[in-house]
Structures are given as C-alpha cells and as structure tokens.
Amino acid sequence: MANCSKCGAEISSEQQICAACGTPVAAAQAAFQPVQPVAQQAPVAYAAPIAAAPVKSGPSALKIILIIVAVIFGMGVLGLGALGYFAYRVAKSAHVDEKNGTVSMNGFGMNMNSADNLTAADLGVDIYPGAEQEKGGVKMTIAGTSSVVGKFATSDSKDAVFAFYRDKLGADATTFNFANSATLSQKKSDQETVTVTIRPSSSPGEGKTQISIQHTKKN
C-alpha cells in the first residue's frame, strides 16, 4: 500500500489514480515519502572521549633538596680534607727549639722566635718612656718580610701615650683616636711600616695602658 502525496489517502497497487483526489498513482508514490517517527530514527553515534596521556612527574622537591644537601656536604668534606693536609704540612715542616724559644718552618719560609728585650731599632720607633716590656714579643720572618712585635705597659693615660707617638711618627702618620683606644700607623717607605696600638690593660684593676708596636720591613 502507498499513500497519495496530495491527500494522504491509501492507494492500492492496482489503482492508477487516487480515488479520493484523482492524483495519478505514479506521481503520488514518487512524491510522497512518509516521515519516519523520531523514535525510529537511527541513533547518532558519538565518538568516545580520548583519554589524556598521563603526565610524567619530574623529581620531587624532596629529591632536589637531598641532591643539594649532598653537594654541599661533599664540598665541605673536600674543604676539611684540604685544611687537614695544610695542617699536616705545617706540622711536618715546623721545628721547635725549646732551649732558644725558636720556631722555624723552612718549608714555608718562616722563622719565628720570642723577643723579650726589644730596642727602638727593632721597633722602628722610640719606646714610651718608663714603659715596661711585657711577655709576648716576637720576631719573625716570612717569605723575605721581617716583622717585630713588642708589647709594653705604662701607668700613664691613653691620651698621654697617644700624644707621644703622634709626635714621634709625624704629621703624615694615619691616626685613629677613640674613647678607649687609639691606633697610629706610619708608612716610612714602600718597604717599611710602623703601627702603634694603644688600649687599656685587659686585667681589671691594674689601671695601666697597654702599648703594642709592630714594625714590618721587607728585606
């Protein structure tokens, strides 16, 4: 059975025209195509969603921190090893003469001995009048440069000692005068320097002024 495209009436296969409206059967069958109900339409195919590829995570923060700590630790070990080797070389090259109070390190070009009776010639400047020399004086030579250090004490004030050495070292000396300490330095030449440091005694109740004089000279 077919339906007329004009009126929708049913038309049998023996009919030549529609009995209801007179439309020829061939034209009615060619033109009329009934609409298929929505329920009978073929379902639309949907593509399945493509799963995203998992992202590979990099090293964790903990691993990075551990690597950094390991590098720092390794550098520290190397530094301690170098320091230990240097101390070993110093100990091997040091020769102590207890009788004469002399320490020599020929491997490093150093000779050092105590000096308890220093003179103005040794120190490169006059010793403060009446000052007593204290223990700790040193004469040493390192790589062709000699250095003499003398320590003295006086009952005079810091200002009196400062005025004395400012006069002795001259106007071209570099001076720093503070409330409790003072420093004077004179560069006699490119090869020779004298430095005087003045401060109160480290022993409480003594009321003395300490004087430290260092005379450095390149031979």
Residue pairs with C-beta under 8 A, 6 or more apart in sequence:
1 10
1 11
1 12
1 13
2 10
2 11
2 13
2 25
2 28
2 29
2 32
3 9
3 10
3 11
3 28
3 32
3 34
4 10
4 11
4 18
4 20
4 21
4 23
4 28
4 32
5 23
5 27
5 28
5 29
5 30
5 31
5 32
6 18
6 21
6 23
6 28
7 18
7 20
7 21
7 23
8 32
9 18
9 19
9 20
9 21
11 18
11 19
11 25
11 28
11 29
15 25
16 24
16 25
17 23
17 24
17 25
18 24
18 25
18 28
89 107
89 108
90 105
90 108
92 107
93 105
93 106
93 107
93 108
94 103
94 104
94 105
95 103
95 104
95 105
95 106
96 102
96 103
97 103
97 104
100 113
101 113
101 114
102 111
102 112
102 113
103 111
103 112
103 113
104 110
104 111
104 112
105 111
105 112
108 142
109 141
109 142
109 143
109 144
110 140
110 141
110 142
110 143
111 140
111 141
112 138
112 139
112 140
112 141
113 138
113 139
113 140
114 136
114 137
114 138
114 139
115 122
115 137
115 138
115 139
115 148
115 150
116 133
116 135
116 137
117 133
118 127
118 133
118 137
118 148
118 150
119 127
120 126
120 127
122 139
122 148
122 150
122 215
123 148
123 150
123 194
123 213
123 215
124 148
124 188
124 192
124 194
124 213
124 215
124 217
125 165
125 168
125 169
125 186
125 194
125 196
125 213
125 215
126 168
127 133
127 150
127 152
127 213
128 152
128 154
128 156
128 161
128 164
128 165
128 211
129 164
130 154
130 156
131 152
131 153
131 154
131 211
132 152
132 153
132 154
133 150
133 151
133 152
134 151
134 152
134 153
134 210
135 151
136 149
136 151
137 148
137 149
137 150
137 151
138 147
138 148
138 149
139 146
139 147
139 148
140 146
140 147
141 147
141 219
144 218
144 219
145 216
145 217
145 218
145 219
146 216
146 217
146 218
146 219
147 214
147 215
147 216
147 217
148 214
148 215
149 212
149 213
149 214
149 215
150 212
150 213
151 210
151 211
151 212
151 213
152 210
152 211
152 212
152 213
153 201
153 208
153 209
153 210
153 211
154 161
154 208
154 209
154 211
155 207
155 208
155 209
156 209
157 209
158 180
158 181
158 182
158 198
158 199
158 200
158 209
161 182
161 198
161 209
161 211
162 175
162 177
162 182
162 184
162 198
165 184
165 196
165 198
166 173
166 175
166 184
169 184
169 185
169 186
169 194
169 196
170 186
172 186
173 184
173 185
173 186
174 184
174 185
174 186
175 182
175 183
175 184
175 185
176 182
176 183
176 184
180 199
180 200
181 197
181 198
181 199
181 200
182 197
182 198
182 199
183 195
183 196
183 197
183 198
184 195
184 196
184 198
185 193
185 194
185 195
185 196
186 193
186 194
186 195
187 193
188 194
191 217
191 218
192 215
192 216
192 217
192 218
193 215
193 216
193 217
194 213
194 214
194 215
194 216
195 213
195 214
195 216
196 211
196 212
196 213
197 211
197 212
197 213
197 214
198 209
198 210
198 211
198 212
199 209
199 210
200 208
200 209
200 210
201 207
201 208
201 209
201 210
202 210
